[in-house]
Amino acid sequence: MATSRTGTSQYKKARKKALHQAKANGIDRCPYCKVMLDYDVGLKPNSAETDHVIAHARGGQDHVDNLKVCCRRCNQSKGDRPAPKTSTVLAVKPLKTSRRW
């Protein structure tokens, strides 16, 4: 059975170091959507996660220099695409409130 690429010891060490450095440097907001990052609780939309600057699928390495800390929602929505240029990652369509039947 094959294991996940993110389950490797090299990635885990780089991830831990990147998260520690970001927290020590006072990075408390996602660079993409500006939501407050939660370093203590995982699996929440605002949980701090590491994102590959150059996606692994595009030749990026599991090294701390290729990792950036962002929120879980932005990391999952980004996938292996390049990072967005604006801070509006999750655009929400306005609801239609005045509807005539």
C-alpha positions in Angstrom: 0.0 0.0 0.0 1.4 3.4 -1.0 1.6 6.2 1.6 0.8 9.8 1.1 3.6 12.2 0.0 2.7 14.5 3.0 3.2 11.6 5.3 6.9 11.5 4.8 9.3 12.3 7.6 11.0 15.0 5.5 7.6 16.8 4.9 6.6 16.5 8.6 9.9 18.0 9.8 9.7 20.9 7.3 6.0 21.5 8.2 6.7 21.6 11.9 9.6 24.0 11.4 7.6 26.3 9.1 4.6 26.4 11.5 7.0 27.1 14.4 8.8 29.9 12.5 5.5 31.5 11.4 4.1 31.5 14.9 7.4 32.9 16.4 7.4 35.6 13.7 3.9 36.7 14.7 2.2 35.6 11.5 -1.4 35.5 12.8 -3.4 36.0 9.6 -3.7 34.1 6.4 -1.8 35.9 3.6 -4.6 35.2 1.1 -7.9 35.9 2.9 -6.6 37.6 6.1 -8.6 35.4 8.5 -7.1 34.9 12.0 -5.0 31.7 12.0 -5.5 29.0 14.7 -2.2 27.2 15.4 -3.6 25.1 18.2 -6.6 23.3 16.8 -6.5 21.5 13.5 -9.1 20.6 10.9 -11.0 23.9 11.2 -11.3 26.3 8.3 -9.0 28.8 9.9 -6.4 26.2 11.1 -2.8 27.0 10.2 -1.5 24.7 7.5 1.6 24.7 5.3 1.1 25.3 1.6 3.7 24.5 -1.0 4.8 27.7 -2.8 5.7 25.6 -5.8 3.3 22.6 -5.9 4.8 19.2 -5.4 3.1 18.1 -8.7 5.0 20.9 -10.5 8.5 19.9 -9.1 8.3 21.7 -5.7 10.3 20.1 -2.8 9.3 19.3 0.8 11.6 21.9 2.2 10.9 24.7 4.6 11.9 27.3 2.0 9.1 26.0 -0.3 6.4 26.1 2.4 4.1 29.0 3.3 1.6 29.1 6.2 -2.0 29.8 5.3 -5.5 28.8 6.5 -6.9 25.4 5.8 -9.7 26.8 3.6 -7.3 28.7 1.3 -4.8 25.8 1.2 -7.5 23.3 0.1 -9.1 25.7 -2.4 -5.8 26.5 -4.0 -4.8 22.9 -4.7 -1.8 22.9 -7.0 -2.7 26.2 -8.7 -0.6 29.3 -8.1 -1.6 31.5 -5.2 -4.2 34.2 -6.0 -3.0 37.7 -6.6 -5.8 39.3 -4.5 -7.0 38.6 -1.0 -10.5 37.6 -2.3 -10.0 33.8 -2.4 -13.5 32.9 -1.4 -15.8 35.2 -3.2 -19.4 34.9 -2.1 -22.3 35.6 -4.4 -24.9 38.0 -2.9 -28.3 36.4 -2.1 -31.4 37.6 -4.1 -33.7 38.9 -1.4 -36.4 40.6 -3.4 -38.0 37.9 -5.5 -41.5 38.2 -6.8 -43.6 35.1 -7.3 
